[in-house]
């Protein structure tokens, strides 16, 4: 596993689906396949809720990276939890 990159370009994506649900995720800005983000929230009731959750998670990721922790993707998190 490599070290933490001194600069990580992350992006937040917020998507409205169905008539009452919002989805948000955080991924590497250079990742062309948005299928394995670092974090996601599904089923948010409003766009504002999805954005607020994503901002809170971005702050947590920033603190983790500053502490020297390497962020893991959703698929990696599931592997370590099993």
N, C-alpha and C positions, 0 to 999 in steps of 0.2 A: 504494500500500500504506500502510495506517495505521500509527501508532506503537504501541509496546507499551503495553498497558493497565496502569495501576499495580497493578491487582488482577485476577488471572486465576483464575477458579474452574474447577478441573479435577476430573474424577472418574475413578476407576479402576473398571473393570468386570472381574470375573473370572467366567468361565462354565465349567462342567463339561459336556463333550460326549463322546459315546461312553462307553466304560467306562474309558478310560485316558488321556484328554487334557483339558487345561485350556487356556483361552484368556484372555488379559488385554489390555485396551487402556486408553488414556488419551485422554479427550476433554473438550471444554468442557462443564461441568456444565449449561449452558443449551441445549445442542444437542439438539434432540428427535430427530434422525436419527443414530443411531450408526453410520453407514455410511462415515465418512471421519475416523477418529481422528488424533491427532497421533502416536501410536505404538501398536504391538501386538506381541504375542508369541503364536504359535500352536504347539500341540503340546507344551506343558509336561506333564511326567509327573505332577506333583503340584500341589495348590492352593498349597502353600507356595512352590514354585518360581515359579509364576505371580505370586504376591504379591511375592516378593523381587525378581524382574525388574522389576515395575512400580514398586516403591519406588526401585530404583536409577535407573530412567529419570526418575521424578519429581524426584529430586535433581539429575540432569543438566539437566532442563528448568528447574528453579529457578535453577541457575547460569547457564544460557544467557540467561534472561530478565533476571537481575540484571546481566549484561554488556551488555544492550541488544539482544540478538538476538530476533527475532520467530520463535516456533515455527511450523513448517509442518506441514500435514496430509499424510497419506500420499500423496494424489493430487498435491499440489504438489511433494512430494519426487521423485516419479516423473517429473514434467514437467521438472524442472531436471536430473535425471540423464540424460535422453535427449539 
